[in-house]
């Protein structure tokens, strides 16, 4: 089946009929409900076989560490921006122990302009813990993954599923949007993941573990390429004839306003400019070099204080600053 092929079966009742958004959703469906869910599985999996992108973290040689690195980088960042940084990162630090041996500031430096640089510190912290607790091997146990610093439920499930082929509900923005439309008949999911969404995702998992892992990747890819936030390509969707949102006439979103991604003039922009100076400097930089990147002294000071509080910048004596070394920093002295 190609992306433009319409399913040969006649349309079936919308998925929301067997997964009522207002009722508790079971983790295991009864036989009729499982049959309905299977009608989503087969076409999505077949579509994925033909249209999955060849991404480096999906290749066998990526291993669990490559998958973990990709999951940190892909959070709120497009694939096109991640690819070059990912490849440079894995070339420099092919194992967790390689990253753990470096100062955390080097992780921040290599993170470049991916945005949300605290992810770099968290990934470094996870690498240190993997090296110390697990002999340098990314654990396969979901609980052990979840116990690593900087690893939340999503990342633990993603690594366990994508790297180790386990059966876990992997709920990123793309998957949540696919399930919201196909199963519950709404245009967009809530701003934050809900317990009902998690129950729905678990209920929709195929029973077979390898198939469940494949389903997690396939539903994510469908949301990234076809069931997009804007300009969705329903004509290319393998489950268009079963999509509750489409069958109900694509009702407009009537929930809370969707959060925008403003950047210009925000503290995030100031933080980015300050970090850019520090990343490019081989040695500590003076306050004057940081002052030059933003005119508003109050906003600039607030952004710098935030970077220090987040552990992304270390203040030194004499008004100097650097990326974090991981070593204790003496309090600054004042003359």
BELNOR-V873410 format. One record per backbone hydrogen bond with DSSP energy under -1.0 kcal/mol. CO is the residue of the C=O (numbers start at 1). NH is the residue of the N-H. E is the energy in kcal/mol with one decimal. If there is no record, write none. Layout:
co: <CO:CO>
nh: <NH:NH>
e: <E:E>
This chain:
co: <2:14:15:15:20:30:31:32:33:34:35:37:37:38:40:41:42:43:44:45:46:47:48:53:55:56:59:62:63:64:65:66:67:68:69:70:74:78:79:82:83:84:85:86:87:88:89:95:96:97:99:103:104:105:106:107:109:111:116:117:117:118:119:120:121:122:123:124:125:126:127:128:129:130:130:134:141:142:143:145:148:152:153:154:155:156:157:158:159:160:161:172:173:174:175:176:177:178:179:179:180:181:182:194:195:196:197:198:199:200:208:209:210:211:212:213:214:215:216:217:218:219:220:221:222:222:226:226:233:234:237:239:243:244:245:246:263:266:267:268:269:270:271:272:273:274:275:276:285:286:287:288:290:296:297:298:299:300:301:302:303:304:305:306:307:307:308:314:319:320:321:322:324>
nh: <5:17:18:19:23:34:35:36:37:38:39:40:41:42:44:45:46:47:48:49:50:51:52:55:58:59:62:66:67:68:69:70:71:72:73:74:77:82:83:86:87:88:89:90:91:92:93:99:100:101:102:106:108:109:110:111:112:114:119:120:121:122:123:124:125:126:127:128:129:130:131:132:133:134:136:137:145:146:147:148:151:156:157:158:159:160:161:162:163:166:165:176:177:178:179:180:181:182:183:184:186:245:244:198:199:200:201:202:203:204:212:213:214:215:216:217:218:219:220:221:222:223:224:225:226:227:228:233:236:237:240:242:247:248:250:249:266:270:271:272:273:274:275:276:277:278:279:280:321:290:291:292:293:300:301:302:303:304:305:306:307:308:309:310:312:313:311:322:287:316:285:314:105>
e: <-1.1:-2.2:-1.6:-1.0:-1.1:-3.0:-2.1:-1.9:-2.5:-2.3:-1.1:-1.6:-1.7:-2.0:-1.6:-2.8:-2.3:-2.3:-2.4:-1.9:-1.1:-2.1:-2.0:-1.4:-2.1:-1.1:-1.9:-1.6:-1.9:-2.5:-2.7:-2.2:-2.2:-2.0:-2.2:-2.6:-1.4:-1.6:-2.4:-3.1:-2.3:-2.0:-2.7:-2.6:-1.7:-1.8:-3.4:-1.3:-2.7:-1.5:-1.6:-1.5:-1.8:-2.4:-2.5:-1.4:-1.1:-1.4:-2.1:-1.4:-1.1:-2.4:-2.5:-2.2:-2.6:-2.4:-2.2:-2.3:-2.2:-2.7:-2.1:-2.4:-3.1:-1.7:-2.1:-1.6:-2.4:-2.5:-1.2:-1.4:-1.6:-2.5:-2.3:-2.7:-2.6:-2.3:-2.3:-3.2:-2.0:-1.9:-1.4:-2.5:-1.9:-2.1:-2.6:-2.4:-2.1:-3.1:-2.1:-1.3:-2.2:-2.2:-1.7:-1.8:-2.4:-2.4:-2.7:-2.3:-2.4:-1.9:-2.5:-2.2:-2.0:-2.7:-2.1:-1.6:-2.5:-2.9:-1.3:-2.2:-2.3:-1.6:-1.7:-2.3:-2.4:-2.7:-1.8:-2.4:-2.0:-1.3:-1.2:-1.6:-2.8:-1.2:-2.8:-1.8:-2.3:-1.7:-3.0:-2.3:-2.0:-2.5:-2.7:-2.0:-1.6:-1.7:-3.0:-1.7:-2.3:-1.1:-2.6:-1.2:-1.4:-2.4:-2.3:-2.2:-2.5:-2.4:-2.7:-2.1:-2.0:-2.2:-2.7:-2.0:-2.2:-1.1:-1.4:-1.8:-1.4:-3.3:-2.9:-3.4:-2.1>
